[in-house]
Amino acid sequence: MNFFQIISEIEKVDPEVYDRLDSRRSVFKHMSGLGQKLSAAALPLAVGAIFNKVYAQTPVGAGVNDVLNFALKLEYLESYFYNLRTGVTGQMSSQNATALGLIATDEANHVTFLRSVLQGNAIAAPATTGVFDYTAKGTFPTALTNAGVYLAIAQSFEDTGVRAYKGAAPLVMANKTVLTAALNIHSVEARHASHIRAMRRAGVSSATPSQGVAVSPYSGPTGAPKSWVSGTDGGGAVPGVTDAIYGAGNNTNAPSGITFESEANITQGGVALSGTTITAGAAFPTSAFS
C-alpha cells in the first residue's frame, strides 16, 4: 500500500458530513471537553471527512463509516510506520529517537480514538506491517533502514496532515466546536512536521535539531528544509514523488468561494503579500506562512 498513491486517489468527501455527524452524540458528545487529549487523538476524524485538498476522489456522499474507516486505514499506515522506527533510531541522537517515540504514541492514540468511534464497524488492524509498502515499490529501498530517508518520508506524512487541516478550516466554519477541534489538531500536526523538519535540517545525530539553519536547496532527501511548509520546498522531501502534497487542491463541489491554493501562494486574506510595504528579506514572500 503506497501512501503517496493514496493521497493522489482521495478527495471530494461530502462537505456536509459534519452536519450529520454532529447530530450523533456518540461521536461528538464529549468533544468540547477533551482539550489536549482531543488534539492528540482526534486527527483522523477530520482527515477522513473534510479533505477536498491534498487527497483525491473519495465519492461525495460516502457513508460515515466508510469515511472514518478510510481515515483508520491511514492511521494504521502511519502508526505502523512509526512502530518500525527501531530500524533507524540507532543512527539518531537519543533526543531524536525520543521525539519519534512521542509521535508514535500520538499515532497509536489516533487509532484508538477512531476505533472507539467506529466500535463494531471498525476495519480490522492489518495482520502484519508488511501490508504497507513503505518503499513505494522500490522508490525508497532504505525507507526503514536509513534514518535520513525515514525522516524524509515522515516529513511527507506530517506535511500532508498540516495541509489537510489548513484546507479544511473553511469547510467547518459553521460548527464552532468542530472548527476549534480541527484547528487544535492542525496545530499538533504542524508541531510534528516542524520538529521532523528541524531534525532533518540539523542532521539525524544532532542533539539540538532546532539549531539547524535552513539553507538552499530546501528539498530532497538530503535537503535542509525550513521549519514550515513552504512554496520554496521544491516538491518536498522527494521532488517528483511528493510534489502533490504542496500543490493546489481541487475545489470541485466545494462550497462557493472555497479554493485550495498551492503552498507557493502569496495572497492571504485577499492581500497580495508581494505588494505590501512590509520590510522583509529578498526572499519574502515565499509561502503562505510568510
C-alpha positions as CSV (number, residue, x, y, z in Angstrom):
1,M,0.0,0.0,0.0
2,N,1.7,3.2,-1.2
3,F,1.0,6.3,0.8
4,F,1.8,8.7,-2.0
5,Q,-0.6,6.8,-4.3
6,I,-3.3,7.0,-1.6
7,I,-3.0,10.8,-1.3
8,S,-3.5,11.1,-5.0
9,E,-6.6,8.9,-5.0
10,I,-8.8,10.6,-2.4
11,E,-10.7,13.9,-2.5
12,K,-14.2,15.2,-2.6
13,V,-15.8,13.9,0.6
14,D,-19.2,15.3,1.3
15,P,-18.7,18.8,2.7
16,E,-21.8,18.5,4.8
17,V,-20.7,15.3,6.6
18,Y,-20.0,17.2,9.9
19,D,-23.6,18.5,10.0
20,R,-24.8,14.9,10.1
21,L,-22.0,13.7,12.4
22,D,-22.7,16.5,14.8
23,S,-26.1,15.1,15.5
24,R,-24.7,11.8,16.6
25,R,-23.8,12.1,20.2
26,S,-21.7,9.0,20.1
27,V,-19.2,10.9,18.1
28,F,-19.3,14.5,19.4
29,K,-20.8,14.3,22.9
30,H,-17.6,15.0,24.7
31,M,-15.7,16.8,22.0
32,S,-15.8,20.3,23.7
33,G,-14.2,18.9,26.9
34,L,-11.4,16.8,25.5
35,G,-8.8,19.6,25.4
36,Q,-5.3,18.4,24.8
37,K,-6.3,14.8,24.7
38,L,-8.5,15.5,21.7
39,S,-5.8,17.4,20.0
40,A,-3.5,14.4,20.1
41,A,-6.0,11.7,19.5
42,A,-8.7,13.1,17.1
43,L,-6.6,13.8,14.0
44,P,-8.1,11.1,11.8
45,L,-11.7,12.1,12.5
46,A,-11.4,15.2,10.3
47,V,-8.9,13.7,7.9
48,G,-11.4,11.2,6.6
49,A,-14.3,13.8,6.3
50,I,-13.0,17.1,5.2
51,F,-10.2,16.6,2.7
52,N,-11.1,18.4,-0.6
53,K,-7.4,19.4,-0.7
54,V,-4.4,17.1,-0.9
55,Y,-6.3,13.9,-1.4
56,A,-8.4,12.9,-4.4
57,Q,-11.6,11.1,-5.4
58,T,-13.4,9.6,-2.4
59,P,-17.0,9.9,-3.7
60,V,-19.1,12.8,-2.4
61,G,-21.8,11.4,-0.1
62,A,-19.6,8.5,1.1
63,G,-21.1,6.8,4.2
64,V,-19.9,8.0,7.6
65,N,-18.5,4.6,8.4
66,D,-16.7,4.4,5.1
67,V,-15.1,7.8,5.7
68,L,-14.0,7.0,9.2
69,N,-12.7,3.6,8.1
70,F,-10.7,5.2,5.4
71,A,-9.2,7.5,8.0
72,L,-8.5,4.5,10.1
73,K,-6.6,2.9,7.3
74,L,-4.4,6.0,7.1
75,E,-3.8,5.9,10.8
76,Y,-2.8,2.2,10.7
77,L,-0.4,3.2,7.9
78,E,1.2,5.9,10.0
79,S,1.2,4.1,13.3
80,Y,2.9,1.0,11.8
81,F,5.4,3.3,10.1
82,Y,6.4,4.9,13.4
83,N,6.4,1.5,15.2
84,L,9.1,0.4,12.7
85,R,11.4,3.2,13.7
86,T,13.6,0.8,15.6
87,G,15.5,0.1,12.4
88,V,16.8,3.7,12.3
89,T,16.8,5.1,15.8
90,G,20.2,3.6,16.4
91,Q,21.5,6.1,13.8
92,M,20.0,9.0,15.7
93,S,20.7,11.1,18.8
94,S,18.8,10.0,21.8
95,Q,16.8,13.2,21.6
96,N,15.6,12.5,18.1
97,A,14.8,8.9,18.9
98,T,12.7,10.1,21.9
99,A,10.9,12.6,19.7
100,L,9.9,9.8,17.3
101,G,8.7,7.8,20.2
102,L,6.3,10.6,21.3
103,I,5.0,10.9,17.7
104,A,4.4,7.1,17.6
105,T,2.4,7.4,20.8
106,D,0.2,10.1,19.2
107,E,-0.4,7.9,16.2
108,A,-1.4,4.9,18.4
109,N,-3.8,7.3,20.1
110,H,-5.3,8.2,16.8
111,V,-6.0,4.6,16.0
112,T,-7.5,4.0,19.4
113,F,-9.8,7.1,19.1
114,L,-11.1,6.1,15.7
115,R,-11.8,2.5,16.7
116,S,-13.7,3.8,19.7
117,V,-15.9,5.9,17.4
118,L,-16.5,3.2,14.9
119,Q,-16.8,0.4,17.5
120,G,-18.0,-2.8,15.8
121,N,-17.9,-1.1,12.4
122,A,-14.1,-0.6,12.5
123,I,-12.0,-2.4,10.0
124,A,-9.5,-4.9,11.5
125,A,-5.9,-3.9,12.0
126,P,-3.6,-5.3,9.3
127,A,-2.1,-8.6,10.5
128,T,1.5,-7.5,9.8
129,T,3.4,-4.4,9.0
130,G,4.2,-6.0,5.7
131,V,0.8,-5.0,4.4
132,F,2.2,-1.5,3.9
133,D,4.9,-0.9,1.3
134,Y,6.9,2.0,2.7
135,T,9.5,1.6,0.0
136,A,6.8,2.7,-2.5
137,K,7.5,-0.2,-4.9
138,G,11.2,0.3,-4.5
139,T,11.3,4.1,-4.7
140,F,12.7,4.2,-1.2
141,P,14.5,0.9,-0.8
142,T,16.1,2.0,2.5
143,A,12.9,3.6,4.0
144,L,13.2,1.6,7.2
145,T,17.0,1.2,7.5
146,N,18.3,4.7,6.6
147,A,17.5,7.4,9.1
148,G,17.7,10.2,6.6
149,V,15.3,8.5,4.2
150,Y,13.0,7.6,7.1
151,L,12.7,11.2,8.2
152,A,12.1,12.4,4.7
153,I,9.1,10.1,4.5
154,A,7.9,11.1,8.0
155,Q,8.1,14.8,6.9
156,S,5.9,14.0,3.9
157,F,3.3,12.3,6.1
158,E,3.2,15.2,8.6
159,D,3.2,17.9,5.9
160,T,0.2,16.2,4.4
161,G,-1.7,16.4,7.7
162,V,-0.8,20.1,8.0
163,R,-2.2,21.0,4.6
164,A,-5.3,18.9,5.0
165,Y,-6.3,20.8,8.2
166,K,-5.4,24.1,6.8
167,G,-7.6,23.5,3.8
168,A,-10.4,22.0,5.9
169,A,-11.0,25.0,8.2
170,P,-13.3,26.9,5.8
171,L,-15.5,23.8,5.5
172,V,-16.3,23.6,9.2
173,M,-16.7,27.3,10.0
174,A,-20.4,26.8,10.8
175,N,-19.7,24.4,13.6
176,K,-17.6,26.2,16.2
177,T,-16.9,23.1,18.2
178,V,-15.6,21.1,15.2
179,L,-13.7,24.2,13.9
180,T,-11.9,24.6,17.3
181,A,-11.0,20.9,17.4
182,A,-9.8,21.0,13.8
183,L,-7.5,24.0,14.4
184,N,-6.2,22.4,17.6
185,I,-5.4,19.2,15.7
186,H,-3.8,21.3,12.9
187,S,-1.5,22.8,15.5
188,V,-0.4,19.4,16.8
189,E,0.3,18.2,13.2
190,A,2.2,21.4,12.5
191,R,4.4,20.8,15.6
192,H,5.1,17.3,14.4
193,A,6.0,18.5,10.9
194,S,8.1,21.3,12.3
195,H,10.1,19.1,14.6
196,I,10.8,16.5,12.0
197,R,11.9,19.2,9.6
198,A,14.3,20.5,12.2
199,M,15.6,17.0,12.8
200,R,16.4,16.7,9.1
201,R,17.9,20.1,8.9
202,A,20.4,19.7,11.7
203,G,21.1,16.1,11.0
204,V,19.9,12.8,12.4
205,S,22.6,12.6,15.0
206,S,22.2,16.2,16.3
207,A,21.2,16.6,19.9
208,T,19.8,20.1,19.2
209,P,17.8,19.8,16.0
210,S,16.2,23.3,16.4
211,Q,19.6,24.9,16.0
212,G,20.0,23.8,12.4
213,V,19.9,26.6,9.8
214,A,17.7,26.3,6.7
215,V,19.7,26.6,3.5
216,S,19.0,26.1,-0.2
217,P,18.2,23.6,-1.5
218,Y,15.4,23.1,1.0
219,S,14.1,20.0,-0.8
220,G,15.3,16.5,-1.5
221,P,16.4,13.6,0.8
222,T,19.5,15.4,1.9
223,G,17.9,18.9,2.0
224,A,17.9,21.3,4.9
225,P,14.2,22.3,5.0
226,K,12.6,25.2,6.7
227,S,10.5,24.5,9.8
228,W,7.3,25.1,8.0
229,V,5.5,24.1,4.8
230,S,6.8,26.4,2.1
231,G,6.4,27.1,-1.6
232,T,10.2,27.0,-1.8
233,D,10.3,23.4,-0.7
234,G,10.7,22.5,-4.3
235,G,8.4,19.5,-4.2
236,G,9.1,18.4,-0.7
237,A,11.4,15.8,0.7
238,V,11.3,13.7,-2.5
239,P,10.8,16.0,-5.5
240,G,8.9,14.2,-8.3
241,V,7.2,12.0,-5.8
242,T,5.9,14.3,-3.1
243,D,5.1,17.4,-5.2
244,A,1.3,16.8,-5.0
245,I,1.4,17.4,-1.2
246,Y,2.3,21.0,-1.8
247,G,0.4,21.8,-4.9
248,A,-3.0,23.4,-5.4
249,G,-6.1,21.3,-4.5
250,N,-9.2,20.6,-6.5
251,N,-12.2,22.6,-5.3
252,T,-14.8,20.8,-7.4
253,N,-18.0,20.6,-5.5
254,A,-16.6,22.7,-2.6
255,P,-18.8,25.5,-1.2
256,S,-18.8,28.7,-3.2
257,G,-15.7,30.8,-2.7
258,I,-13.6,28.0,-1.2
259,T,-10.3,27.5,-3.0
260,F,-7.2,25.5,-2.1
261,E,-4.1,27.3,-3.1
262,S,-0.7,25.7,-3.5
263,E,2.0,26.4,-0.9
264,A,3.6,28.8,-3.4
265,N,0.5,31.0,-2.7
266,I,1.5,34.6,-1.7
267,T,-2.0,36.0,-1.3
268,Q,-3.6,35.9,2.2
269,G,-7.0,37.3,3.1
270,G,-7.3,39.0,-0.3
271,V,-4.0,40.8,0.2
272,A,-1.1,40.2,-2.2
273,L,1.9,40.0,0.1
274,S,4.3,40.9,-2.7
275,G,2.6,44.3,-2.9
276,T,2.8,45.2,0.8
277,T,5.1,47.8,2.3
278,I,6.4,45.4,5.0
279,T,10.2,45.4,5.3
280,A,11.4,41.9,4.6
281,G,14.3,39.9,3.1
282,A,14.8,39.4,-0.6
283,A,13.0,36.0,-0.4
284,F,9.8,37.5,1.0
285,P,7.1,36.3,0.4
286,T,7.8,32.7,-0.5
287,S,4.9,30.9,1.1
288,A,1.6,31.2,2.9
289,F,3.5,31.1,6.2
290,S,5.2,34.4,5.3
